[in-house]
């Protein structure tokens, strides 16, 4: 993987990574995180939630709290954008769920 590429994980890899690193999946969509946890079949409180606007307004200390988290959205594009922001602006390592939730459960609407 080139230095400028976003690291992406398949769903099973993401769950294992989050458990191993004591980190979380972070939902970047508008639906409640509880709904996404149910769709993905993960335990309650496995997923955190943040909006792109919140990411744009955080400071370096707040960004550090997102290190090693795996970002999730509908198709993988918005979460990839968030990972890029964290990497480029703060030097934070974060990952993207490959293809978003639609790759796992299909369209949710």
One Martini backbone bead per residue (centre of mass of N, CA, C, O) as a GRO file, in nm:
protein
  109
    1UNK     BB    1   0.095   0.037   0.024
    2UNK     BB    2   0.066   0.351  -0.014
    3UNK     BB    3   0.095   0.635   0.177
    4UNK     BB    4  -0.183   0.772   0.035
    5UNK     BB    5  -0.346   0.537   0.121
    6UNK     BB    6  -0.626   0.378   0.227
    7UNK     BB    7  -0.707   0.170   0.474
    8UNK     BB    8  -0.873  -0.143   0.418
    9UNK     BB    9  -1.153  -0.337   0.543
   10UNK     BB   10  -1.308  -0.597   0.610
   11UNK     BB   11  -1.542  -0.682   0.826
   12UNK     BB   12  -1.393  -0.911   0.981
   13UNK     BB   13  -1.132  -0.750   1.014
   14UNK     BB   14  -1.255  -0.512   1.170
   15UNK     BB   15  -1.348  -0.668   1.418
   16UNK     BB   16  -1.070  -0.781   1.495
   17UNK     BB   17  -0.921  -0.513   1.514
   18UNK     BB   18  -1.097  -0.377   1.730
   19UNK     BB   19  -1.040  -0.589   1.946
   20UNK     BB   20  -0.727  -0.582   1.949
   21UNK     BB   21  -0.712  -0.244   1.972
   22UNK     BB   22  -0.941  -0.117   2.134
   23UNK     BB   23  -1.166  -0.025   1.929
   24UNK     BB   24  -1.375   0.127   1.666
   25UNK     BB   25  -1.656   0.180   1.511
   26UNK     BB   26  -1.748   0.456   1.279
   27UNK     BB   27  -2.026   0.635   1.217
   28UNK     BB   28  -2.111   0.868   0.926
   29UNK     BB   29  -2.408   0.878   0.952
   30UNK     BB   30  -2.758   0.948   1.039
   31UNK     BB   31  -2.818   0.708   1.166
   32UNK     BB   32  -2.846   0.530   1.422
   33UNK     BB   33  -2.617   0.323   1.566
   34UNK     BB   34  -2.819   0.102   1.652
   35UNK     BB   35  -2.909   0.030   1.365
   36UNK     BB   36  -2.628  -0.056   1.262
   37UNK     BB   37  -2.577  -0.278   1.467
   38UNK     BB   38  -2.816  -0.448   1.375
   39UNK     BB   39  -2.739  -0.485   1.075
   40UNK     BB   40  -2.442  -0.610   1.157
   41UNK     BB   41  -2.450  -0.786   1.425
   42UNK     BB   42  -2.360  -0.620   1.676
   43UNK     BB   43  -2.281  -0.510   1.958
   44UNK     BB   44  -2.351  -0.305   2.183
   45UNK     BB   45  -2.130  -0.036   2.163
   46UNK     BB   46  -1.940  -0.080   1.899
   47UNK     BB   47  -2.052   0.195   1.797
   48UNK     BB   48  -1.978   0.500   1.677
   49UNK     BB   49  -2.043   0.863   1.629
   50UNK     BB   50  -1.988   1.080   1.336
   51UNK     BB   51  -1.947   1.368   1.167
   52UNK     BB   52  -1.802   1.551   0.934
   53UNK     BB   53  -1.837   1.823   1.080
   54UNK     BB   54  -1.697   1.732   1.338
   55UNK     BB   55  -1.422   1.667   1.210
   56UNK     BB   56  -1.371   1.963   1.100
   57UNK     BB   57  -1.377   2.079   1.426
   58UNK     BB   58  -1.146   1.945   1.537
   59UNK     BB   59  -0.878   1.875   1.727
   60UNK     BB   60  -0.589   1.714   1.794
   61UNK     BB   61  -0.689   1.577   2.055
   62UNK     BB   62  -0.953   1.461   1.934
   63UNK     BB   63  -0.820   1.304   1.702
   64UNK     BB   64  -0.658   1.101   1.878
   65UNK     BB   65  -0.925   0.941   1.966
   66UNK     BB   66  -0.939   0.816   1.648
   67UNK     BB   67  -0.727   0.623   1.661
   68UNK     BB   68  -0.772   0.316   1.486
   69UNK     BB   69  -1.027   0.358   1.364
   70UNK     BB   70  -1.329   0.250   1.194
   71UNK     BB   71  -1.480   0.367   0.913
   72UNK     BB   72  -1.839   0.418   0.838
   73UNK     BB   73  -2.062   0.381   0.558
   74UNK     BB   74  -2.239   0.317   0.291
   75UNK     BB   75  -1.981   0.303   0.048
   76UNK     BB   76  -1.686   0.441   0.160
   77UNK     BB   77  -1.643   0.757   0.099
   78UNK     BB   78  -1.682   0.927   0.360
   79UNK     BB   79  -1.489   0.762   0.535
   80UNK     BB   80  -1.243   0.816   0.360
   81UNK     BB   81  -1.242   1.119   0.403
   82UNK     BB   82  -1.196   1.111   0.708
   83UNK     BB   83  -0.928   0.959   0.700
   84UNK     BB   84  -0.782   1.175   0.535
   85UNK     BB   85  -0.808   1.405   0.733
   86UNK     BB   86  -0.662   1.272   0.972
   87UNK     BB   87  -0.396   1.228   0.819
   88UNK     BB   88  -0.337   1.517   0.691
   89UNK     BB   89  -0.394   1.706   0.951
   90UNK     BB   90  -0.286   1.489   1.211
   91UNK     BB   91  -0.150   1.197   1.164
   92UNK     BB   92  -0.381   0.984   1.168
   93UNK     BB   93  -0.464   0.654   1.223
   94UNK     BB   94  -0.699   0.511   0.995
   95UNK     BB   95  -0.991   0.334   0.883
   96UNK     BB   96  -1.173   0.148   0.627
   97UNK     BB   97  -1.470   0.024   0.516
   98UNK     BB   98  -1.513  -0.174   0.265
   99UNK     BB   99  -1.797  -0.051   0.093
  100UNK     BB  100  -1.947  -0.050   0.333
  101UNK     BB  101  -2.264  -0.154   0.425
  102UNK     BB  102  -2.363  -0.240   0.138
  103UNK     BB  103  -2.161  -0.481   0.114
  104UNK     BB  104  -2.311  -0.642   0.349
  105UNK     BB  105  -2.652  -0.554   0.336
  106UNK     BB  106  -2.707  -0.342   0.147
  107UNK     BB  107  -2.952  -0.155   0.100
  108UNK     BB  108  -3.127   0.052   0.356
  109UNK     BB  109  -3.372   0.177   0.144
   0.00000   0.00000   0.00000
